[in-house]
Amino acid sequence: MRCSALPPTGSLGVTYPVVAVALSLPYLGAFLAALALVSVVYVVGGPVVAAVGLPRLGVDWDSNGYDGATWLILVATSAWYAAIFAVRFLVFSVFAALPT
């Protein structure tokens, strides 16, 4: 029985990227967790500030009385912006987490 070295000879081209990606996963996971928290705070907090906080400050931007359609528009636009924000930073975080 013949023993071979680990990693096998000549496989450095495959081994280095696999190890590099594996070692960057904790950083990527932490960034994604923070990004998810920011997105949730934005999607929930934005509509609440707009529909509850602004009228108390005297800014009446919805003449319909803040009904269900208003909340739907607020949540949908906040979720859309957060998704666009998340996609850009997800791609950036993947490349930033990889070793150079």
PANUPA-120113 format. One record per residue: residue number from 1; x, y, z of N, C-alpha, C in turn; residue in one letter. Coordinates in pm, whole numbers. Layout:
// residues N
<pt><pos>NUM</pos><n_X>X</n_X><n_Y>Y</n_Y><n_Z>Z</n_Z><ca_X>X</ca_X><ca_Y>Y</ca_Y><ca_Z>Z</ca_Z><c_X>X</c_X><c_Y>Y</c_Y><c_Z>Z</c_Z><code>A</code></pt>
...
***
This chain:
// residues 100
<pt><pos>1</pos><n_X>83</n_X><n_Y>-117</n_Y><n_Z>0</n_Z><ca_X>0</ca_X><ca_Y>0</ca_Y><ca_Z>0</ca_Z><c_X>89</c_X><c_Y>124</c_Y><c_Z>0</c_Z><code>M</code></pt>
<pt><pos>2</pos><n_X>61</n_X><n_Y>214</n_Y><n_Z>-87</n_Z><ca_X>143</ca_X><ca_Y>333</ca_Y><ca_Z>-103</ca_Z><c_X>74</c_X><c_Y>453</c_Y><c_Z>-37</c_Z><code>R</code></pt>
<pt><pos>3</pos><n_X>145</n_X><n_Y>526</n_Y><n_Z>47</n_Z><ca_X>90</ca_X><ca_Y>645</ca_Y><ca_Z>112</ca_Z><c_X>120</c_X><c_Y>767</c_Y><c_Z>26</c_Z><code>C</code></pt>
<pt><pos>4</pos><n_X>26</n_X><n_Y>856</n_Y><n_Z>17</n_Z><ca_X>48</ca_X><ca_Y>978</ca_Y><ca_Z>-60</ca_Z><c_X>39</c_X><c_Y>1098</c_Y><c_Z>33</c_Z><code>S</code></pt>
<pt><pos>5</pos><n_X>104</n_X><n_Y>1203</n_Y><n_Z>-10</n_Z><ca_X>108</ca_X><ca_Y>1324</ca_Y><ca_Z>71</ca_Z><c_X>-27</c_X><c_Y>1397</c_Y><c_Z>63</c_Z><code>A</code></pt>
<pt><pos>6</pos><n_X>-56</n_X><n_Y>1470</n_Y><n_Z>168</n_Z><ca_X>-177</ca_X><ca_Y>1553</ca_Y><ca_Z>169</ca_Z><c_X>-136</c_X><c_Y>1698</c_Y><c_Z>167</c_Z><code>L</code></pt>
<pt><pos>7</pos><n_X>-176</n_X><n_Y>1778</n_Y><n_Z>79</n_Z><ca_X>-258</ca_X><ca_Y>1745</ca_Y><ca_Z>-36</ca_Z><c_X>-177</c_X><c_Y>1670</c_Y><c_Z>-140</c_Z><code>P</code></pt>
<pt><pos>8</pos><n_X>-245</n_X><n_Y>1601</n_Y><n_Z>-228</n_Z><ca_X>-172</ca_X><ca_Y>1526</ca_Y><ca_Z>-331</ca_Z><c_X>-83</c_X><c_Y>1617</c_Y><c_Z>-414</c_Z><code>P</code></pt>
<pt><pos>9</pos><n_X>28</n_X><n_Y>1563</n_Y><n_Z>-458</n_Z><ca_X>122</ca_X><ca_Y>1640</ca_Y><ca_Z>-539</ca_Z><c_X>56</c_X><c_Y>1686</c_Y><c_Z>-668</c_Z><code>T</code></pt>
<pt><pos>10</pos><n_X>77</n_X><n_Y>1814</n_Y><n_Z>-699</n_Z><ca_X>23</ca_X><ca_Y>1868</ca_Y><ca_Z>-823</ca_Z><c_X>-118</c_X><c_Y>1920</c_Y><c_Z>-813</c_Z><code>G</code></pt>
<pt><pos>11</pos><n_X>-178</n_X><n_Y>1917</n_Y><n_Z>-695</n_Z><ca_X>-316</ca_X><ca_Y>1963</ca_Y><ca_Z>-684</ca_Z><c_X>-327</c_X><c_Y>2098</c_Y><c_Z>-614</c_Z><code>S</code></pt>
<pt><pos>12</pos><n_X>-218</n_X><n_Y>2170</n_Y><n_Z>-607</n_Z><ca_X>-219</ca_X><ca_Y>2298</ca_Y><ca_Z>-538</ca_Z><c_X>-317</c_X><c_Y>2396</c_Y><c_Z>-602</c_Z><code>L</code></pt>
<pt><pos>13</pos><n_X>-332</n_X><n_Y>2388</n_Y><n_Z>-733</n_Z><ca_X>-425</ca_X><ca_Y>2476</ca_Y><ca_Z>-804</ca_Z><c_X>-568</c_X><c_Y>2455</c_Y><c_Z>-759</c_Z><code>G</code></pt>
<pt><pos>14</pos><n_X>-604</n_X><n_Y>2337</n_Y><n_Z>-718</n_Z><ca_X>-739</ca_X><ca_Y>2308</ca_Y><ca_Z>-671</ca_Z><c_X>-749</c_X><c_Y>2329</c_Y><c_Z>-520</c_Z><code>V</code></pt>
<pt><pos>15</pos><n_X>-648</n_X><n_Y>2292</n_Y><n_Z>-447</n_Z><ca_X>-652</ca_X><ca_Y>2299</ca_Y><ca_Z>-301</ca_Z><c_X>-658</c_X><c_Y>2442</c_Y><c_Z>-251</c_Z><code>T</code></pt>
<pt><pos>16</pos><n_X>-579</n_X><n_Y>2531</n_Y><n_Z>-306</n_Z><ca_X>-574</ca_X><ca_Y>2669</ca_Y><ca_Z>-255</ca_Z><c_X>-709</c_X><c_Y>2739</c_Y><c_Z>-263</c_Z><code>Y</code></pt>
<pt><pos>17</pos><n_X>-779</n_X><n_Y>2737</n_Y><n_Z>-376</n_Z><ca_X>-909</ca_X><ca_Y>2804</ca_Y><ca_Z>-379</ca_Z><c_X>-1010</c_X><c_Y>2741</c_Y><c_Z>-284</c_Z><code>P</code></pt>
<pt><pos>18</pos><n_X>-1009</n_X><n_Y>2610</n_Y><n_Z>-269</n_Z><ca_X>-1103</ca_X><ca_Y>2544</ca_Y><ca_Z>-178</ca_Z><c_X>-1076</c_X><c_Y>2587</c_Y><c_Z>-34</c_Z><code>V</code></pt>
<pt><pos>19</pos><n_X>-952</n_X><n_Y>2587</n_Y><n_Z>6</n_Z><ca_X>-916</ca_X><ca_Y>2629</ca_Y><ca_Z>142</ca_Z><c_X>-944</c_X><c_Y>2778</c_Y><c_Z>162</c_Z><code>V</code></pt>
<pt><pos>20</pos><n_X>-915</n_X><n_Y>2859</n_Y><n_Z>63</n_Z><ca_X>-938</ca_X><ca_Y>3003</ca_Y><ca_Z>73</ca_Z><c_X>-1086</c_X><c_Y>3034</c_Y><c_Z>92</c_Z><code>A</code></pt>
<pt><pos>21</pos><n_X>-1171</n_X><n_Y>2969</n_Y><n_Z>15</n_Z><ca_X>-1315</ca_X><ca_Y>2991</ca_Y><ca_Z>28</ca_Z><c_X>-1364</c_X><c_Y>2938</c_Y><c_Z>163</c_Z><code>V</code></pt>
<pt><pos>22</pos><n_X>-1316</n_X><n_Y>2822</n_Y><n_Z>204</n_Z><ca_X>-1359</ca_X><ca_Y>2765</ca_Y><ca_Z>332</ca_Z><c_X>-1320</c_X><c_Y>2855</c_Y><c_Z>449</c_Z><code>A</code></pt>
<pt><pos>23</pos><n_X>-1202</n_X><n_Y>2914</n_Y><n_Z>444</n_Z><ca_X>-1159</ca_X><ca_Y>3001</ca_Y><ca_Z>553</ca_Z><c_X>-1230</c_X><c_Y>3136</c_Y><c_Z>552</c_Z><code>L</code></pt>
<pt><pos>24</pos><n_X>-1284</n_X><n_Y>3177</n_Y><n_Z>438</n_Z><ca_X>-1353</ca_X><ca_Y>3306</ca_Y><ca_Z>432</ca_Z><c_X>-1500</c_X><c_Y>3296</c_Y><c_Z>472</c_Z><code>S</code></pt>
<pt><pos>25</pos><n_X>-1553</n_X><n_Y>3175</n_Y><n_Z>485</n_Z><ca_X>-1695</ca_X><ca_Y>3159</ca_Y><ca_Z>516</ca_Z><c_X>-1738</c_X><c_Y>3221</c_Y><c_Z>650</c_Z><code>L</code></pt>
<pt><pos>26</pos><n_X>-1658</n_X><n_Y>3212</n_Y><n_Z>758</n_Z><ca_X>-1702</ca_X><ca_Y>3279</ca_Y><ca_Z>882</ca_Z><c_X>-1718</c_X><c_Y>3430</c_Y><c_Z>865</c_Z><code>P</code></pt>
<pt><pos>27</pos><n_X>-1629</n_X><n_Y>3492</n_Y><n_Z>792</n_Z><ca_X>-1639</ca_X><ca_Y>3637</ca_Y><ca_Z>770</ca_Z><c_X>-1761</c_X><c_Y>3669</c_Y><c_Z>684</c_Z><code>Y</code></pt>
<pt><pos>28</pos><n_X>-1784</n_X><n_Y>3589</n_Y><n_Z>584</n_Z><ca_X>-1899</ca_X><ca_Y>3609</ca_Y><ca_Z>497</ca_Z><c_X>-2028</c_X><c_Y>3586</c_Y><c_Z>575</c_Z><code>L</code></pt>
<pt><pos>29</pos><n_X>-2031</n_X><n_Y>3484</n_Y><n_Z>659</n_Z><ca_X>-2150</ca_X><ca_Y>3457</ca_Y><ca_Z>741</ca_Z><c_X>-2181</c_X><c_Y>3570</c_Y><c_Z>837</c_Z><code>G</code></pt>
<pt><pos>30</pos><n_X>-2077</n_X><n_Y>3625</n_Y><n_Z>900</n_Z><ca_X>-2099</ca_X><ca_Y>3736</ca_Y><ca_Z>993</ca_Z><c_X>-2149</c_X><c_Y>3859</c_Y><c_Z>919</c_Z><code>A</code></pt>
<pt><pos>31</pos><n_X>-2095</n_X><n_Y>3884</n_Y><n_Z>801</n_Z><ca_X>-2140</ca_X><ca_Y>3999</ca_Y><ca_Z>723</ca_Z><c_X>-2284</c_X><c_Y>3981</c_Y><c_Z>679</c_Z><code>F</code></pt>
<pt><pos>32</pos><n_X>-2320</n_X><n_Y>3860</n_Y><n_Z>636</n_Z><ca_X>-2457</ca_X><ca_Y>3835</ca_Y><ca_Z>593</ca_Z><c_X>-2555</c_X><c_Y>3846</c_Y><c_Z>709</c_Z><code>L</code></pt>
<pt><pos>33</pos><n_X>-2514</n_X><n_Y>3804</n_Y><n_Z>828</n_Z><ca_X>-2601</ca_X><ca_Y>3818</ca_Y><ca_Z>945</ca_Z><c_X>-2625</c_X><c_Y>3966</c_Y><c_Z>976</c_Z><code>A</code></pt>
<pt><pos>34</pos><n_X>-2520</n_X><n_Y>4046</n_Y><n_Z>971</n_Z><ca_X>-2535</ca_X><ca_Y>4189</ca_Y><ca_Z>995</ca_Z><c_X>-2620</c_X><c_Y>4253</c_Y><c_Z>886</c_Z><code>A</code></pt>
<pt><pos>35</pos><n_X>-2601</n_X><n_Y>4211</n_Y><n_Z>763</n_Z><ca_X>-2678</ca_X><ca_Y>4266</ca_Y><ca_Z>651</ca_Z><c_X>-2826</c_X><c_Y>4228</c_Y><c_Z>665</c_Z><code>L</code></pt>
<pt><pos>36</pos><n_X>-2854</n_X><n_Y>4107</n_Y><n_Z>708</n_Z><ca_X>-2993</ca_X><ca_Y>4066</ca_Y><ca_Z>729</ca_Z><c_X>-3058</c_X><c_Y>4148</c_Y><c_Z>839</c_Z><code>A</code></pt>
<pt><pos>37</pos><n_X>-2985</n_X><n_Y>4174</n_Y><n_Z>947</n_Z><ca_X>-3039</ca_X><ca_Y>4255</ca_Y><ca_Z>1055</ca_Z><c_X>-3068</c_X><c_Y>4397</c_Y><c_Z>1009</c_Z><code>L</code></pt>
<pt><pos>38</pos><n_X>-2976</n_X><n_Y>4456</n_Y><n_Z>935</n_Z><ca_X>-2997</ca_X><ca_Y>4592</ca_Y><ca_Z>883</ca_Z><c_X>-3116</c_X><c_Y>4595</c_Y><c_Z>788</c_Z><code>V</code></pt>
<pt><pos>39</pos><n_X>-3129</n_X><n_Y>4494</n_Y><n_Z>704</n_Z><ca_X>-3240</ca_X><ca_Y>4489</ca_Y><ca_Z>610</ca_Z><c_X>-3374</c_X><c_Y>4477</c_Y><c_Z>682</c_Z><code>S</code></pt>
<pt><pos>40</pos><n_X>-3380</n_X><n_Y>4391</n_Y><n_Z>783</n_Z><ca_X>-3505</ca_X><ca_Y>4375</ca_Y><ca_Z>859</ca_Z><c_X>-3540</c_X><c_Y>4504</c_Y><c_Z>932</c_Z><code>V</code></pt>
<pt><pos>41</pos><n_X>-3441</n_X><n_Y>4567</n_Y><n_Z>992</n_Z><ca_X>-3466</ca_X><ca_Y>4694</ca_Y><ca_Z>1061</ca_Z><c_X>-3515</c_X><c_Y>4799</c_Y><c_Z>962</c_Z><code>V</code></pt>
<pt><pos>42</pos><n_X>-3459</n_X><n_Y>4800</n_Y><n_Z>844</n_Z><ca_X>-3499</ca_X><ca_Y>4898</ca_Y><ca_Z>743</ca_Z><c_X>-3640</c_X><c_Y>4869</c_Y><c_Z>692</c_Z><code>Y</code></pt>
<pt><pos>43</pos><n_X>-3670</n_X><n_Y>4742</n_Y><n_Z>663</n_Z><ca_X>-3802</ca_X><ca_Y>4707</ca_Y><ca_Z>608</ca_Z><c_X>-3911</c_X><c_Y>4729</c_Y><c_Z>712</c_Z><code>V</code></pt>
<pt><pos>44</pos><n_X>-3883</n_X><n_Y>4704</n_Y><n_Z>839</n_Z><ca_X>-3984</ca_X><ca_Y>4724</ca_Y><ca_Z>943</ca_Z><c_X>-3982</c_X><c_Y>4867</c_Y><c_Z>994</c_Z><code>V</code></pt>
<pt><pos>45</pos><n_X>-3865</n_X><n_Y>4922</n_Y><n_Z>1017</n_Z><ca_X>-3855</ca_X><ca_Y>5055</ca_Y><ca_Z>1076</ca_Z><c_X>-3891</c_X><c_Y>5168</c_Y><c_Z>982</c_Z><code>G</code></pt>
<pt><pos>46</pos><n_X>-3859</n_X><n_Y>5155</n_Y><n_Z>855</n_Z><ca_X>-3890</ca_X><ca_Y>5261</ca_Y><ca_Z>758</ca_Z><c_X>-4038</c_X><c_Y>5292</c_Y><c_Z>749</c_Z><code>G</code></pt>
<pt><pos>47</pos><n_X>-4123</n_X><n_Y>5192</n_Y><n_Z>726</n_Z><ca_X>-4266</ca_X><ca_Y>5221</ca_Y><ca_Z>721</ca_Z><c_X>-4323</c_X><c_Y>5273</c_Y><c_Z>852</c_Z><code>P</code></pt>
<pt><pos>48</pos><n_X>-4274</n_X><n_Y>5223</n_Y><n_Z>964</n_Z><ca_X>-4324</ca_X><ca_Y>5271</ca_Y><ca_Z>1092</ca_Z><c_X>-4289</c_X><c_Y>5418</c_Y><c_Z>1112</c_Z><code>V</code></pt>
<pt><pos>49</pos><n_X>-4167</n_X><n_Y>5455</n_Y><n_Z>1080</n_Z><ca_X>-4126</ca_X><ca_Y>5595</ca_Y><ca_Z>1092</ca_Z><c_X>-4209</c_X><c_Y>5682</c_Y><c_Z>997</c_Z><code>V</code></pt>
<pt><pos>50</pos><n_X>-4229</n_X><n_Y>5633</n_Y><n_Z>875</n_Z><ca_X>-4303</ca_X><ca_Y>5713</ca_Y><ca_Z>776</ca_Z><c_X>-4450</c_X><c_Y>5729</c_Y><c_Z>811</c_Z><code>A</code></pt>
<pt><pos>51</pos><n_X>-4512</n_X><n_Y>5624</n_Y><n_Z>862</n_Z><ca_X>-4656</ca_X><ca_Y>5629</ca_Y><ca_Z>887</ca_Z><c_X>-4692</c_X><c_Y>5675</c_Y><c_Z>1028</c_Z><code>A</code></pt>
<pt><pos>52</pos><n_X>-4602</n_X><n_Y>5659</n_Y><n_Z>1122</n_Z><ca_X>-4633</ca_X><ca_Y>5699</ca_Y><ca_Z>1260</ca_Z><c_X>-4555</c_X><c_Y>5824</c_Y><c_Z>1300</c_Z><code>V</code></pt>
<pt><pos>53</pos><n_X>-4427</n_X><n_Y>5829</n_Y><n_Z>1269</n_Z><ca_X>-4343</ca_X><ca_Y>5940</ca_Y><ca_Z>1313</ca_Z><c_X>-4366</c_X><c_Y>6070</c_Y><c_Z>1237</c_Z><code>G</code></pt>
<pt><pos>54</pos><n_X>-4377</n_X><n_Y>6062</n_Y><n_Z>1106</n_Z><ca_X>-4392</ca_X><ca_Y>6185</ca_Y><ca_Z>1026</ca_Z><c_X>-4522</c_X><c_Y>6259</c_Y><c_Z>1054</c_Z><code>L</code></pt>
<pt><pos>55</pos><n_X>-4637</n_X><n_Y>6192</n_Y><n_Z>1067</n_Z><ca_X>-4759</ca_X><ca_Y>6267</ca_Y><ca_Z>1101</ca_Z><c_X>-4751</c_X><c_Y>6336</c_Y><c_Z>1237</c_Z><code>P</code></pt>
<pt><pos>56</pos><n_X>-4680</n_X><n_Y>6278</n_Y><n_Z>1331</n_Z><ca_X>-4665</ca_X><ca_Y>6342</ca_Y><ca_Z>1462</ca_Z><c_X>-4577</c_X><c_Y>6466</c_Y><c_Z>1454</c_Z><code>R</code></pt>
<pt><pos>57</pos><n_X>-4491</n_X><n_Y>6472</n_Y><n_Z>1352</n_Z><ca_X>-4408</ca_X><ca_Y>6590</ca_Y><ca_Z>1331</ca_Z><c_X>-4478</c_X><c_Y>6694</c_Y><c_Z>1244</c_Z><code>L</code></pt>
<pt><pos>58</pos><n_X>-4600</n_X><n_Y>6663</n_Y><n_Z>1200</n_Z><ca_X>-4676</ca_X><ca_Y>6757</ca_Y><ca_Z>1119</ca_Z><c_X>-4660</c_X><c_Y>6737</c_Y><c_Z>970</c_Z><code>G</code></pt>
<pt><pos>59</pos><n_X>-4596</n_X><n_Y>6630</n_Y><n_Z>928</n_Z><ca_X>-4580</ca_X><ca_Y>6603</ca_Y><ca_Z>785</ca_Z><c_X>-4686</c_X><c_Y>6501</c_Y><c_Z>745</c_Z><code>V</code></pt>
<pt><pos>60</pos><n_X>-4790</n_X><n_Y>6548</n_Y><n_Z>677</n_Z><ca_X>-4898</ca_X><ca_Y>6459</ca_Y><ca_Z>633</ca_Z><c_X>-4879</c_X><c_Y>6430</c_Y><c_Z>485</c_Z><code>D</code></pt>
<pt><pos>61</pos><n_X>-4815</n_X><n_Y>6321</n_Y><n_Z>454</n_Z><ca_X>-4783</ca_X><ca_Y>6287</ca_Y><ca_Z>316</ca_Z><c_X>-4883</c_X><c_Y>6192</c_Y><c_Z>253</c_Z><code>W</code></pt>
<pt><pos>62</pos><n_X>-4982</n_X><n_Y>6142</n_Y><n_Z>330</n_Z><ca_X>-5084</ca_X><ca_Y>6053</ca_Y><ca_Z>276</ca_Z><c_X>-5221</c_X><c_Y>6107</c_Y><c_Z>311</c_Z><code>D</code></pt>
<pt><pos>63</pos><n_X>-5289</n_X><n_Y>6160</n_Y><n_Z>211</n_Z><ca_X>-5422</ca_X><ca_Y>6219</ca_Y><ca_Z>236</ca_Z><c_X>-5532</c_X><c_Y>6114</c_Y><c_Z>246</c_Z><code>S</code></pt>
<pt><pos>64</pos><n_X>-5500</n_X><n_Y>5986</n_Y><n_Z>227</n_Z><ca_X>-5601</ca_X><ca_Y>5880</ca_Y><ca_Z>233</ca_Z><c_X>-5620</c_X><c_Y>5824</c_Y><c_Z>373</c_Z><code>N</code></pt>
<pt><pos>65</pos><n_X>-5544</n_X><n_Y>5869</n_Y><n_Z>468</n_Z><ca_X>-5564</ca_X><ca_Y>5824</ca_Y><ca_Z>606</ca_Z><c_X>-5482</c_X><c_Y>5704</c_Y><c_Z>647</c_Z><code>G</code></pt>
<pt><pos>66</pos><n_X>-5374</n_X><n_Y>5675</n_Y><n_Z>579</n_Z><ca_X>-5282</ca_X><ca_Y>5568</ca_Y><ca_Z>618</ca_Z><c_X>-5353</c_X><c_Y>5433</c_Y><c_Z>629</c_Z><code>Y</code></pt>
<pt><pos>67</pos><n_X>-5420</n_X><n_Y>5395</n_Y><n_Z>523</n_Z><ca_X>-5491</ca_X><ca_Y>5267</ca_Y><ca_Z>523</ca_Z><c_X>-5397</c_X><c_Y>5153</c_Y><c_Z>482</c_Z><code>D</code></pt>
<pt><pos>68</pos><n_X>-5452</n_X><n_Y>5038</n_Y><n_Z>453</n_Z><ca_X>-5371</ca_X><ca_Y>4920</ca_Y><ca_Z>421</ca_Z><c_X>-5285</c_X><c_Y>4936</c_Y><c_Z>297</c_Z><code>G</code></pt>
<pt><pos>69</pos><n_X>-5337</n_X><n_Y>5010</n_Y><n_Z>198</n_Z><ca_X>-5259</ca_X><ca_Y>5032</ca_Y><ca_Z>75</ca_Z><c_X>-5132</c_X><c_Y>5110</c_Y><c_Z>105</c_Z><code>A</code></pt>
<pt><pos>70</pos><n_X>-5142</n_X><n_Y>5206</n_Y><n_Z>195</n_Z><ca_X>-5024</ca_X><ca_Y>5284</ca_Y><ca_Z>232</ca_Z><c_X>-4918</c_X><c_Y>5194</c_Y><c_Z>294</c_Z><code>T</code></pt>
<pt><pos>71</pos><n_X>-4960</n_X><n_Y>5109</n_Y><n_Z>387</n_Z><ca_X>-4865</ca_X><ca_Y>5019</ca_Y><ca_Z>452</ca_Z><c_X>-4805</c_X><c_Y>4922</c_Y><c_Z>352</c_Z><code>W</code></pt>
<pt><pos>72</pos><n_X>-4887</n_X><n_Y>4874</n_Y><n_Z>257</n_Z><ca_X>-4838</ca_X><ca_Y>4783</ca_Y><ca_Z>156</ca_Z><c_X>-4732</c_X><c_Y>4850</c_Y><c_Z>68</c_Z><code>L</code></pt>
<pt><pos>73</pos><n_X>-4757</n_X><n_Y>4972</n_Y><n_Z>28</n_Z><ca_X>-4659</ca_X><ca_Y>5046</ca_Y><ca_Z>-53</ca_Z><c_X>-4531</c_X><c_Y>5071</c_Y><c_Z>26</c_Z><code>I</code></pt>
<pt><pos>74</pos><n_X>-4545</n_X><n_Y>5109</n_Y><n_Z>152</n_Z><ca_X>-4427</ca_X><ca_Y>5136</ca_Y><ca_Z>234</ca_Z><c_X>-4341</c_X><c_Y>5011</c_Y><c_Z>253</c_Z><code>L</code></pt>
<pt><pos>75</pos><n_X>-4405</n_X><n_Y>4901</n_Y><n_Z>285</n_Z><ca_X>-4330</ca_X><ca_Y>4777</ca_Y><ca_Z>308</ca_Z><c_X>-4269</c_X><c_Y>4726</c_Y><c_Z>178</c_Z><code>V</code></pt>
<pt><pos>76</pos><n_X>-4345</n_X><n_Y>4733</n_Y><n_Z>68</n_Z><ca_X>-4294</ca_X><ca_Y>4683</ca_Y><ca_Z>-60</ca_Z><c_X>-4174</c_X><c_Y>4765</c_Y><c_Z>-108</c_Z><code>A</code></pt>
<pt><pos>77</pos><n_X>-4182</n_X><n_Y>4896</n_Y><n_Z>-98</n_Z><ca_X>-4069</ca_X><ca_Y>4978</ca_Y><ca_Z>-142</ca_Z><c_X>-3949</c_X><c_Y>4962</c_Y><c_Z>-50</c_Z><code>T</code></pt>
<pt><pos>78</pos><n_X>-3972</n_X><n_Y>4948</n_Y><n_Z>78</n_Z><ca_X>-3861</ca_X><ca_Y>4926</ca_Y><ca_Z>171</ca_Z><c_X>-3795</c_X><c_Y>4791</c_Y><c_Z>145</c_Z><code>S</code></pt>
<pt><pos>79</pos><n_X>-3875</n_X><n_Y>4690</n_Y><n_Z>121</n_Z><ca_X>-3820</ca_X><ca_Y>4557</ca_Y><ca_Z>92</ca_Z><c_X>-3743</c_X><c_Y>4558</c_Y><c_Z>-40</c_Z><code>A</code></pt>
<pt><pos>80</pos><n_X>-3794</n_X><n_Y>4628</n_Y><n_Z>-140</n_Z><ca_X>-3725</ca_X><ca_Y>4636</ca_Y><ca_Z>-269</ca_Z><c_X>-3590</c_X><c_Y>4706</c_Y><c_Z>-253</c_Z><code>W</code></pt>
<pt><pos>81</pos><n_X>-3587</n_X><n_Y>4817</n_Y><n_Z>-179</n_Z><ca_X>-3461</ca_X><ca_Y>4887</ca_Y><ca_Z>-159</ca_Z><c_X>-3364</c_X><c_Y>4802</c_Y><c_Z>-79</c_Z><code>Y</code></pt>
<pt><pos>82</pos><n_X>-3413</n_X><n_Y>4735</n_Y><n_Z>24</n_Z><ca_X>-3325</ca_X><ca_Y>4649</ca_Y><ca_Z>104</ca_Z><c_X>-3270</c_X><c_Y>4534</c_Y><c_Z>22</c_Z><code>A</code></pt>
<pt><pos>83</pos><n_X>-3351</n_X><n_Y>4478</n_Y><n_Z>-67</n_Z><ca_X>-3303</ca_X><ca_Y>4369</ca_Y><ca_Z>-153</ca_Z><c_X>-3194</c_X><c_Y>4418</c_Y><c_Z>-247</c_Z><code>A</code></pt>
<pt><pos>84</pos><n_X>-3215</n_X><n_Y>4535</n_Y><n_Z>-306</n_Z><ca_X>-3113</ca_X><ca_Y>4590</ca_Y><ca_Z>-395</ca_Z><c_X>-2985</c_X><c_Y>4620</c_Y><c_Z>-316</c_Z><code>I</code></pt>
<pt><pos>85</pos><n_X>-3000</n_X><n_Y>4676</n_Y><n_Z>-198</n_Z><ca_X>-2887</ca_X><ca_Y>4704</ca_Y><ca_Z>-110</ca_Z><c_X>-2815</c_X><c_Y>4575</c_Y><c_Z>-74</c_Z><code>F</code></pt>
<pt><pos>86</pos><n_X>-2890</n_X><n_Y>4472</n_Y><n_Z>-40</n_Z><ca_X>-2831</ca_X><ca_Y>4345</ca_Y><ca_Z>3</ca_Z><c_X>-2756</c_X><c_Y>4276</c_Y><c_Z>-110</c_Z><code>A</code></pt>
<pt><pos>87</pos><n_X>-2811</n_X><n_Y>4280</n_Y><n_Z>-230</n_Z><ca_X>-2745</ca_X><ca_Y>4212</ca_Y><ca_Z>-342</ca_Z><c_X>-2610</c_X><c_Y>4275</c_Y><c_Z>-372</c_Z><code>V</code></pt>
<pt><pos>88</pos><n_X>-2604</n_X><n_Y>4408</n_Y><n_Z>-371</n_Z><ca_X>-2476</ca_X><ca_Y>4474</ca_Y><ca_Z>-399</ca_Z><c_X>-2373</c_X><c_Y>4439</c_Y><c_Z>-293</c_Z><code>R</code></pt>
<pt><pos>89</pos><n_X>-2411</n_X><n_Y>4444</n_Y><n_Z>-166</n_Z><ca_X>-2315</ca_X><ca_Y>4417</ca_Y><ca_Z>-61</ca_Z><c_X>-2285</c_X><c_Y>4268</c_Y><c_Z>-45</c_Z><code>F</code></pt>
<pt><pos>90</pos><n_X>-2376</n_X><n_Y>4182</n_Y><n_Z>-87</n_Z><ca_X>-2347</ca_X><ca_Y>4039</ca_Y><ca_Z>-87</ca_Z><c_X>-2235</c_X><c_Y>4009</c_Y><c_Z>-187</c_Z><code>L</code></pt>
<pt><pos>91</pos><n_X>-2247</n_X><n_Y>4063</n_Y><n_Z>-306</n_Z><ca_X>-2144</ca_X><ca_Y>4041</ca_Y><ca_Z>-407</ca_Z><c_X>-2011</c_X><c_Y>4101</c_Y><c_Z>-360</c_Z><code>V</code></pt>
<pt><pos>92</pos><n_X>-2017</n_X><n_Y>4221</n_Y><n_Z>-305</n_Z><ca_X>-1895</ca_X><ca_Y>4284</ca_Y><ca_Z>-253</ca_Z><c_X>-1833</c_X><c_Y>4201</c_Y><c_Z>-141</c_Z><code>F</code></pt>
<pt><pos>93</pos><n_X>-1916</n_X><n_Y>4151</n_Y><n_Z>-49</n_Z><ca_X>-1863</ca_X><ca_Y>4075</ca_Y><ca_Z>65</ca_Z><c_X>-1799</c_X><c_Y>3944</c_Y><c_Z>20</c_Z><code>S</code></pt>
<pt><pos>94</pos><n_X>-1853</n_X><n_Y>3882</n_Y><n_Z>-82</n_Z><ca_X>-1793</ca_X><ca_Y>3758</ca_Y><ca_Z>-132</ca_Z><c_X>-1651</c_X><c_Y>3785</c_Y><c_Z>-182</c_Z><code>V</code></pt>
<pt><pos>95</pos><n_X>-1634</n_X><n_Y>3892</n_Y><n_Z>-259</n_Z><ca_X>-1502</ca_X><ca_Y>3922</ca_Y><ca_Z>-312</ca_Z><c_X>-1409</c_X><c_Y>3978</c_Y><c_Z>-204</c_Z><code>F</code></pt>
<pt><pos>96</pos><n_X>-1464</n_X><n_Y>4052</n_Y><n_Z>-109</n_Z><ca_X>-1380</ca_X><ca_Y>4109</ca_Y><ca_Z>-3</ca_Z><c_X>-1333</c_X><c_Y>4002</c_Y><c_Z>95</c_Z><code>A</code></pt>
<pt><pos>97</pos><n_X>-1412</n_X><n_Y>3898</n_Y><n_Z>114</n_Z><ca_X>-1376</ca_X><ca_Y>3793</ca_Y><ca_Z>210</ca_Z><c_X>-1272</c_X><c_Y>3697</c_Y><c_Z>154</c_Z><code>A</code></pt>
<pt><pos>98</pos><n_X>-1260</n_X><n_Y>3689</n_Y><n_Z>24</n_Z><ca_X>-1161</ca_X><ca_Y>3599</ca_Y><ca_Z>-34</ca_Z><c_X>-1020</c_X><c_Y>3657</c_Y><c_Z>-18</c_Z><code>L</code></pt>
<pt><pos>99</pos><n_X>-925</n_X><n_Y>3573</n_Y><n_Z>12</n_Z><ca_X>-788</ca_X><ca_Y>3624</ca_Y><ca_Z>24</ca_Z><c_X>-733</c_X><c_Y>3664</c_Y><c_Z>-111</c_Z><code>P</code></pt>
<pt><pos>100</pos><n_X>-645</n_X><n_Y>3762</n_Y><n_Z>-109</n_Z><ca_X>-588</ca_X><ca_Y>3808</ca_Y><ca_Z>-237</ca_Z><c_X>-460</c_X><c_Y>3735</c_Y><c_Z>-269</c_Z><code>T</code></pt>
***
